[in-house]
Amino acid sequence: MAGTLKLYYLLQTAYWLQQFLLLVLGIEKPRRDFYELVAHHIITLWMVIWSYIMNMTLTGNIIFLTMDWSDVFLAVCTLSANLFRKVY
């Protein structure tokens, strides 16, 4: 694996692990979808770590890219929903 791709892989894994720990340790205020979010982080971390162990890093990077793009749309939808709720 190329050095920059490995750096991206490891940074993304660290980010997802940090997000999971924030949820589990209760540092952030729990949301309505707390259990779904924890399950989502567990499954994502499992897929990525397993793909790294099995040397299927292309699969892990595809998972990361899918999550990155969906996070953009999810943030925009959340922002618009919150703005609409507060304005009207």
N, CA, C and O atoms as a MOPAC input file, in Angstrom:
PM7 MOZYME 1SCF
protein

 N      0.85100 1    -1.15900 1     0.00000 1
 C      0.00000 1     0.00000 1     0.00000 1
 C      0.91000 1     1.23800 1     0.00000 1
 O      1.92900 1     1.28000 1     0.68800 1
 N      0.51500 1     2.23400 1    -0.78300 1
 C      1.28600 1     3.46600 1    -0.85800 1
 C      1.26200 1     4.18300 1     0.49200 1
 O      0.32400 1     4.03000 1     1.27400 1
 N      2.30700 1     4.96500 1     0.75100 1
 C      2.43600 1     5.64300 1     2.03900 1
 C      1.28500 1     6.59300 1     2.34200 1
 O      0.78500 1     6.61900 1     3.46700 1
 N      0.85900 1     7.37400 1     1.35200 1
 C     -0.23000 1     8.32400 1     1.59100 1
 C     -1.55300 1     7.60000 1     1.81600 1
 O     -2.38000 1     8.03500 1     2.61800 1
 N     -1.74500 1     6.49300 1     1.10300 1
 C     -2.97500 1     5.72000 1     1.28100 1
 C     -3.00200 1     5.06400 1     2.66400 1
 O     -4.05100 1     4.99600 1     3.30500 1
 N     -1.85600 1     4.58800 1     3.11200 1
 C     -1.77800 1     3.98800 1     4.44200 1
 C     -2.01600 1     5.04600 1     5.52000 1
 O     -2.68000 1     4.77200 1     6.52000 1
 N     -1.47800 1     6.25200 1     5.32500 1
 C     -1.71200 1     7.34200 1     6.26100 1
 C     -3.20200 1     7.67200 1     6.34100 1
 O     -3.75000 1     7.84800 1     7.43000 1
 N     -3.85100 1     7.75400 1     5.17900 1
 C     -5.29800 1     8.00700 1     5.14100 1
 C     -6.05100 1     6.90600 1     5.87900 1
 O     -6.96100 1     7.18600 1     6.65900 1
 N     -5.67400 1     5.67300 1     5.63500 1
 C     -6.31300 1     4.51400 1     6.25800 1
 C     -6.18600 1     4.56500 1     7.77900 1
 O     -7.17200 1     4.38800 1     8.49400 1
 N     -4.98900 1     4.80400 1     8.26400 1
 C     -4.75800 1     4.82100 1     9.70500 1
 C     -5.40700 1     6.02900 1    10.38100 1
 O     -5.92500 1     5.90200 1    11.49000 1
 N     -5.38900 1     7.20100 1     9.73300 1
 C     -6.04900 1     8.37600 1    10.29800 1
 C     -7.56000 1     8.18400 1    10.37600 1
 O     -8.18500 1     8.55700 1    11.36900 1
 N     -8.13700 1     7.61200 1     9.34600 1
 C     -9.57400 1     7.35300 1     9.35400 1
 C     -9.94400 1     6.32700 1    10.43400 1
 O    -10.95500 1     6.48100 1    11.12000 1
 N     -9.13700 1     5.30300 1    10.57800 1
 C     -9.39000 1     4.30700 1    11.61800 1
 C     -9.30900 1     4.94700 1    12.99900 1
 O    -10.13100 1     4.66000 1    13.86900 1
 N     -8.32600 1     5.81000 1    13.19900 1
 C     -8.20100 1     6.50900 1    14.48300 1
 C     -9.41000 1     7.40900 1    14.73000 1
 O     -9.89300 1     7.49700 1    15.85900 1
 N     -9.89800 1     8.07100 1    13.69600 1
 C    -11.06800 1     8.93800 1    13.83900 1
 C    -12.30200 1     8.13300 1    14.24800 1
 O    -13.02000 1     8.51800 1    15.17100 1
 N    -12.54600 1     7.01700 1    13.56200 1
 C    -13.72100 1     6.19400 1    13.87600 1
 C    -13.60700 1     5.58800 1    15.26900 1
 O    -14.61200 1     5.47100 1    15.97100 1
 N    -12.41500 1     5.20400 1    15.67500 1
 C    -12.20500 1     4.67100 1    17.01900 1
 C    -12.45000 1     5.74900 1    18.07000 1
 O    -13.04800 1     5.48100 1    19.11200 1
 N    -11.99000 1     6.95800 1    17.79900 1
 C    -12.21600 1     8.06800 1    18.71600 1
 C    -13.70400 1     8.38400 1    18.83400 1
 O    -14.19500 1     8.63200 1    19.93600 1
 N    -14.41700 1     8.38000 1    17.73300 1
 C    -15.85800 1     8.63100 1    17.76800 1
 C    -16.57900 1     7.54100 1    18.56400 1
 O    -17.50400 1     7.83200 1    19.32300 1
 N    -16.16200 1     6.31000 1    18.39000 1
 C    -16.75600 1     5.19500 1    19.12300 1
 C    -16.51500 1     5.34600 1    20.62700 1
 O    -17.42100 1     5.13200 1    21.43200 1
 N    -15.28900 1     5.71500 1    20.99600 1
 C    -14.97300 1     5.89300 1    22.41900 1
 C    -15.75600 1     7.05800 1    23.02600 1
 O    -16.18800 1     6.97500 1    24.17600 1
 N    -15.94100 1     8.12700 1    22.27900 1
 C    -16.76100 1     9.24200 1    22.77200 1
 C    -18.18500 1     8.78600 1    23.07100 1
 O    -18.78100 1     9.19700 1    24.06700 1
 N    -18.71700 1     7.94500 1    22.21500 1
 C    -20.08200 1     7.44600 1    22.42200 1
 C    -20.16400 1     6.51500 1    23.62100 1
 O    -21.04100 1     6.66400 1    24.47200 1
 N    -19.25400 1     5.56000 1    23.68700 1
 C    -19.30700 1     4.52900 1    24.72600 1
 C    -19.00800 1     5.10200 1    26.11000 1
 O    -19.63800 1     4.70800 1    27.09100 1
 N    -18.06100 1     6.01800 1    26.19500 1
 C    -17.70000 1     6.60200 1    27.48800 1
 C    -18.69500 1     7.66100 1    27.94800 1
 O    -18.61200 1     8.13500 1    29.08100 1
 N    -19.62400 1     8.03200 1    27.09300 1
 C    -20.65700 1     8.99000 1    27.46900 1
 C    -20.16400 1    10.41500 1    27.55200 1
 O    -20.73300 1    11.21800 1    28.29200 1
 N    -19.12200 1    10.75100 1    26.81400 1
 C    -18.58400 1    12.10500 1    26.84100 1
 C    -19.53800 1    13.07200 1    26.13700 1
 O    -19.72500 1    14.20500 1    26.58000 1
 N    -20.13100 1    12.61600 1    25.04700 1
 C    -21.12400 1    13.43300 1    24.35500 1
 C    -22.51200 1    13.10700 1    24.88300 1
 O    -22.75900 1    12.01300 1    25.39000 1
 N    -23.39800 1    14.05900 1    24.75900 1
 C    -24.77400 1    13.84900 1    25.17800 1
 C    -25.43000 1    12.82500 1    24.25400 1
 O    -25.40300 1    12.99500 1    23.03500 1
 N    -26.02300 1    11.75700 1    24.81500 1
 C    -26.66000 1    10.73700 1    23.96800 1
 C    -27.81800 1    11.31900 1    23.16400 1
 O    -28.59200 1    12.13600 1    23.66300 1
 N    -27.91900 1    10.88900 1    21.92800 1
 C    -28.99800 1    11.32600 1    21.05700 1
 C    -30.07300 1    10.25100 1    21.01100 1
 O    -29.93900 1     9.18900 1    21.61800 1
 N    -31.13700 1    10.54800 1    20.28200 1
 C    -32.23500 1     9.58100 1    20.16800 1
 C    -31.79400 1     8.29200 1    19.49600 1
 O    -32.29900 1     7.21700 1    19.81800 1
 N    -30.85900 1     8.39200 1    18.56700 1
 C    -30.40100 1     7.22100 1    17.82700 1
 C    -29.07800 1     6.67600 1    18.36600 1
 O    -28.22700 1     6.22900 1    17.59700 1
 N    -28.91100 1     6.71400 1    19.67500 1
 C    -27.65200 1     6.33100 1    20.31200 1
 C    -27.25700 1     4.88800 1    19.97900 1
 O    -26.12500 1     4.63500 1    19.56500 1
 N    -28.17700 1     3.95400 1    20.15500 1
 C    -27.84600 1     2.53900 1    19.94300 1
 C    -27.54500 1     2.23800 1    18.47700 1
 O    -26.66900 1     1.43000 1    18.17100 1
 N    -28.26800 1     2.88400 1    17.58700 1
 C    -27.99900 1     2.70000 1    16.16000 1
 C    -26.62300 1     3.24800 1    15.79700 1
 O    -25.90200 1     2.65600 1    14.99500 1
 N    -26.26700 1     4.38300 1    16.39600 1
 C    -24.97700 1     4.99600 1    16.12400 1
 C    -23.83200 1     4.14300 1    16.65600 1
 O    -22.80500 1     4.00200 1    15.99200 1
 N    -23.99800 1     3.57700 1    17.84000 1
 C    -22.97500 1     2.69000 1    18.39800 1
 C    -22.82500 1     1.44900 1    17.51200 1
 O    -21.70700 1     1.02700 1    17.21600 1
 N    -23.94300 1     0.87200 1    17.09400 1
 C    -23.88300 1    -0.29900 1    16.20900 1
 C    -23.19900 1     0.05600 1    14.89300 1
 O    -22.40800 1    -0.73100 1    14.37300 1
 N    -23.49600 1     1.22400 1    14.35900 1
 C    -22.87900 1     1.68900 1    13.11900 1
 C    -21.35800 1     1.80000 1    13.27500 1
 O    -20.61500 1     1.38100 1    12.38800 1
 N    -20.89600 1     2.35700 1    14.38900 1
 C    -19.46300 1     2.50100 1    14.60800 1
 C    -18.78500 1     1.14500 1    14.82900 1
 O    -17.67400 1     0.92300 1    14.34800 1
 N    -19.43900 1     0.25300 1    15.54100 1
 C    -18.87200 1    -1.08800 1    15.75800 1
 C    -18.70900 1    -1.81500 1    14.43100 1
 O    -17.65200 1    -2.38600 1    14.16000 1
 N    -19.73600 1    -1.79700 1    13.61200 1
 C    -19.68500 1    -2.49900 1    12.32600 1
 C    -18.64000 1    -1.87800 1    11.41000 1
 O    -17.88400 1    -2.59300 1    10.75200 1
 N    -18.59400 1    -0.55400 1    11.36500 1
 C    -17.60500 1     0.11700 1    10.51400 1
 C    -16.18900 1    -0.21900 1    10.95900 1
 O    -15.34200 1    -0.56400 1    10.13600 1
 N    -15.93200 1    -0.11800 1    12.25600 1
 C    -14.59400 1    -0.45000 1    12.75300 1
 C    -14.24000 1    -1.90200 1    12.49100 1
 O    -13.10700 1    -2.20900 1    12.12000 1
 N    -15.19700 1    -2.79800 1    12.68200 1
 C    -14.93800 1    -4.21300 1    12.43000 1
 C    -14.57500 1    -4.44000 1    10.96500 1
 O    -13.61200 1    -5.14700 1    10.67000 1
 N    -15.34200 1    -3.84300 1    10.04000 1
 C    -15.06300 1    -4.04200 1     8.61100 1
 C    -13.69500 1    -3.49200 1     8.23300 1
 O    -12.95800 1    -4.12500 1     7.47700 1
 N    -13.35500 1    -2.33000 1     8.74700 1
 C    -12.08900 1    -1.69600 1     8.37700 1
 C    -10.90000 1    -2.43800 1     8.99100 1
 O     -9.91500 1    -2.70300 1     8.30200 1
 N    -10.98300 1    -2.76700 1    10.25500 1
 C     -9.87400 1    -3.48000 1    10.90200 1
 C     -9.69900 1    -4.86700 1    10.29200 1
 O     -8.57300 1    -5.32100 1    10.08800 1
 N    -10.79800 1    -5.53300 1    10.00500 1
 C    -10.72500 1    -6.86500 1     9.39100 1
 C    -10.12400 1    -6.77200 1     7.99000 1
 O     -9.32200 1    -7.62300 1     7.60600 1
 N    -10.50100 1    -5.75400 1     7.22500 1
 C     -9.93000 1    -5.61200 1     5.88800 1
 C     -8.43100 1    -5.32000 1     5.95700 1
 O     -7.67800 1    -5.73300 1     5.07500 1
 N     -7.99900 1    -4.61400 1     6.99400 1
 C     -6.56900 1    -4.34900 1     7.16500 1
 C     -5.82700 1    -5.63300 1     7.53400 1
 O     -4.75200 1    -5.90800 1     6.99900 1
 N     -6.40000 1    -6.41600 1     8.44500 1
 C     -5.77100 1    -7.67900 1     8.85700 1
 C     -5.67800 1    -8.65300 1     7.68300 1
 O     -4.67300 1    -9.34600 1     7.52100 1
 N     -6.73600 1    -8.70200 1     6.86300 1
 C     -6.78000 1    -9.63700 1     5.73400 1
 C     -6.08500 1    -9.08100 1     4.48100 1
 O     -6.13000 1    -9.69800 1     3.41700 1
 N     -5.44400 1    -7.91300 1     4.61800 1
 C     -4.74300 1    -7.26500 1     3.51100 1
 C     -5.68700 1    -6.94100 1     2.34500 1
 O     -5.31800 1    -7.06200 1     1.17700 1
 N     -6.89400 1    -6.53500 1     2.68500 1
 C     -7.87400 1    -6.09100 1     1.68900 1
 C     -8.11400 1    -4.59600 1     1.88900 1
 O     -9.24300 1    -4.14800 1     2.09100 1
 N     -7.02800 1    -3.84400 1     1.82800 1
 C     -7.10400 1    -2.43000 1     2.16500 1
 C     -7.89200 1    -1.62000 1     1.14300 1
 O     -8.40000 1    -0.54900 1     1.47300 1
 N     -8.00400 1    -2.10100 1    -0.07800 1
 C     -8.83000 1    -1.41000 1    -1.06000 1
 C    -10.28500 1    -1.40600 1    -0.59500 1
 O    -10.98800 1    -0.40600 1    -0.73800 1
 N    -10.72300 1    -2.51500 1    -0.04800 1
 C    -12.08000 1    -2.59600 1     0.48900 1
 C    -12.25400 1    -1.62700 1     1.64800 1
 O    -13.27800 1    -0.94900 1     1.73100 1
 N    -11.29500 1    -1.54900 1     2.52600 1
 C    -11.37300 1    -0.61200 1     3.64600 1
 C    -11.42500 1     0.83300 1     3.18700 1
 O    -12.16100 1     1.64100 1     3.75200 1
 N    -10.64000 1     1.16600 1     2.15500 1
 C    -10.66800 1     2.52700 1     1.64300 1
 C    -11.99400 1     2.84600 1     0.95600 1
 O    -12.46200 1     3.98300 1     1.02200 1
 N    -12.59200 1     1.88000 1     0.31300 1
 C    -13.91500 1     2.08900 1    -0.28400 1
 C    -14.94200 1     2.34300 1     0.81800 1
 O    -15.82600 1     3.18500 1     0.65700 1
 N    -14.83400 1     1.63000 1     1.92300 1
 C    -15.73100 1     1.85700 1     3.06600 1
 C    -15.54300 1     3.28100 1     3.58600 1
 O    -16.52200 1     3.98200 1     3.84400 1
 N    -14.30300 1     3.70400 1     3.73800 1
 C    -14.04700 1     5.06300 1     4.22100 1
 C    -14.59700 1     6.11300 1     3.27100 1
 O    -15.23000 1     7.07200 1     3.71200 1
 N    -14.36800 1     5.94700 1     1.98300 1
 C    -14.86800 1     6.92400 1     1.02000 1
 C    -16.39100 1     6.98000 1     1.02500 1
 O    -16.97900 1     8.05500 1     0.91000 1
 N    -17.02000 1     5.82900 1     1.15600 1
 C    -18.48100 1     5.80200 1     1.23400 1
 C    -18.96800 1     6.56200 1     2.46100 1
 O    -19.93000 1     7.32600 1     2.37900 1
 N    -18.31500 1     6.35700 1     3.58200 1
 C    -18.70100 1     7.06100 1     4.81600 1
 C    -18.43900 1     8.55000 1     4.70700 1
 O    -19.23900 1     9.35100 1     5.19100 1
 N    -17.32700 1     8.94200 1     4.07900 1
 C    -17.01700 1    10.36800 1     3.95000 1
 C    -18.06300 1    11.09100 1     3.12200 1
 O    -18.53100 1    12.16000 1     3.51500 1
 N    -18.43600 1    10.52500 1     1.98500 1
 C    -19.42200 1    11.18400 1     1.12900 1
 C    -20.79900 1    11.20200 1     1.77100 1
 O    -21.51900 1    12.19400 1     1.65600 1
 N    -21.16800 1    10.14700 1     2.43000 1
 C    -22.48800 1    10.14000 1     3.06800 1
 C    -22.52600 1    11.10000 1     4.25300 1
 O    -23.58500 1    11.65000 1     4.55500 1
 N    -21.40200 1    11.31400 1     4.93200 1
 C    -21.35500 1    12.27200 1     6.04300 1
 C    -21.63400 1    13.69400 1     5.57600 1
 O    -22.26800 1    14.46900 1     6.29300 1
 N    -21.16800 1    14.04000 1     4.38500 1
 C    -21.42100 1    15.37700 1     3.84500 1
 C    -22.92200 1    15.58600 1     3.65400 1
 O    -23.46900 1    16.59700 1     4.09500 1
 N    -23.58100 1    14.64300 1     3.00500 1
 C    -25.01100 1    14.77500 1     2.76000 1
 C    -25.81200 1    14.71800 1     4.06500 1
 O    -26.80800 1    15.42700 1     4.21400 1
 N    -25.38400 1    13.88900 1     4.99500 1
 C    -26.06100 1    13.80100 1     6.27900 1
 C    -25.94200 1    15.11000 1     7.05800 1
 O    -26.91000 1    15.54700 1     7.68000 1
 N    -24.78400 1    15.72900 1     7.03100 1
 C    -24.59300 1    17.00200 1     7.73000 1
 C    -25.44200 1    18.10700 1     7.10700 1
 O    -26.02300 1    18.92300 1     7.82300 1
 N    -25.51600 1    18.13700 1     5.78900 1
 C    -26.33700 1    19.14900 1     5.11600 1
 C    -27.81300 1    18.94700 1     5.44500 1
 O    -28.52800 1    19.91600 1     5.69800 1
 N    -28.27100 1    17.70800 1     5.44400 1
 C    -29.67400 1    17.42000 1     5.77700 1
 C    -29.97700 1    17.78200 1     7.23300 1
 O    -31.02500 1    18.35900 1     7.52100 1
 N    -29.08300 1    17.45300 1     8.13500 1
 C    -29.27800 1    17.79200 1     9.54300 1
 C    -29.30200 1    19.30000 1     9.74200 1
 O    -30.13800 1    19.82400 1    10.47800 1
 N    -28.39000 1    19.98700 1     9.08800 1
 C    -28.34100 1    21.44000 1     9.18900 1
 C    -29.62800 1    22.07500 1     8.67500 1
 O    -30.19200 1    22.95800 1     9.32200 1
 N    -30.08800 1    21.62600 1     7.51500 1
 C    -31.31400 1    22.20700 1     6.96200 1
 C    -32.52500 1    21.88200 1     7.83400 1
 O    -33.40700 1    22.72500 1     7.99500 1
 N    -32.58300 1    20.68600 1     8.39300 1
 C    -33.70100 1    20.32900 1     9.27100 1
 C    -33.69100 1    21.17500 1    10.53800 1
 O    -34.74000 1    21.63300 1    10.98900 1
 N    -32.51800 1    21.38100 1    11.10800 1
 C    -32.41900 1    22.19900 1    12.32300 1
 C    -32.72600 1    23.65800 1    12.04400 1
 O    -33.37400 1    24.31500 1    12.86000 1
 N    -32.28100 1    24.17500 1    10.92000 1
 C    -32.60600 1    25.56200 1    10.57200 1
 C    -34.09500 1    25.74000 1    10.35800 1
 O    -34.68200 1    26.71700 1    10.82300 1
 N    -34.70300 1    24.80700 1     9.66000 1
 C    -36.13700 1    24.88700 1     9.39500 1
 C    -36.92900 1    24.81900 1    10.70300 1
 O    -37.90300 1    25.55100 1    10.88000 1
 N    -36.52100 1    23.96300 1    11.59300 1
 C    -37.21200 1    23.79800 1    12.86400 1
 C    -37.11800 1    25.05500 1    13.73100 1
 O    -38.08300 1    25.40800 1    14.40900 1
 N    -35.98300 1    25.72600 1    13.71700 1
 C    -35.78000 1    26.89100 1    14.58900 1
 C    -36.40200 1    28.16200 1    14.00000 1
 O    -36.81800 1    29.05200 1    14.74100 1
 N    -36.46300 1    28.24300 1    12.66800 1
 C    -36.99100 1    29.44000 1    12.03200 1
 C    -38.50800 1    29.45100 1    12.07600 1
 O    -39.11300 1    30.49400 1    12.32300 1
 N    -39.12400 1    28.31800 1    11.84300 1
 C    -40.58900 1    28.27100 1    11.75700 1
 C    -41.21400 1    27.64800 1    12.96000 1
 O    -42.43800 1    27.53900 1    13.03200 1

